[in-house]
Every structure is written in structure tokens, then in C-alpha cells.
Amino acid sequence: MRTYTYAGIAERGGSGDYGLYFPDLPGCVTVADTLGDLDGSAREALTLHLEGMLAGGEVLPLPTAPEALPHDPDVAEAGVMLITVHVGDRPSPTIIDLPTALLDRLDEAAQARGVTRAAILRESAEAFLKAS
């Protein structure tokens, strides 16, 4: 797992709730009823956003230091929060040699389960390592 920390800008909404957005990650936003709940909500949003980017093969932007964040005069800032999350490793393409008949059976099993060949191989490798 890798650890990532990004600065989020918290703002108070008109109805008393709080919102948070990450200037480095357009589209990564969250809301919470209280400022205390915003931290957990922000961690969840950041984790999902980063995992989605990594799964899509995107390169994560370097985090901007809090003091270097641009100031938006239209945002009623409640403060800046540093949010740290732990995100699993991204897939690494791997070439392995397997007999064609085994691959055919593996593909049939994957299709029957509604998953990919890679998912079955990953699950098998994790089970093997747990048993070791």
C-alpha cells in the first residue's frame, strides 16, 4: 500500500453543512453534516478517487503544499485539511507461461463467475500466500 496526502479546502454551506474539495483532483468532492464528520467523508472520497485514477492508468498529480493553494474569493473557506489515505498497489502487467488448455479452462471459469482471468489469478495468488 502507498500513502498519499492531499490538501482539501473545507467550506461551510448555507444550510450549515460542510463541503470539501481537493484542488489537485478536480471532481473529488465530499460533504458532511458537521466539520467533525468531514474528515472521514474526505478520506473515503479521496481513496475512491485515487483508486479510480490508478485503475484507469492515470498518473496522480503531485500534491500542492497547503500554503501554495490558490485562493478563490468565491469560496467561504472554513479551512484547509490535510487528508492522508492508504491506497492499494496498482496492477502491474505480468507475462506468465501457462498451457493453452489451462488458459481455456481458466477463461471459462472466469466467464462463468463474471470476472476476469486476472481476477482469478490474483485471488489464487493471495490464497496461496495466505496458506504459506
Order of alpha helices (4+ residues) and beta strands (2+ residues): beta-beta-beta-alpha-beta-alpha-alpha
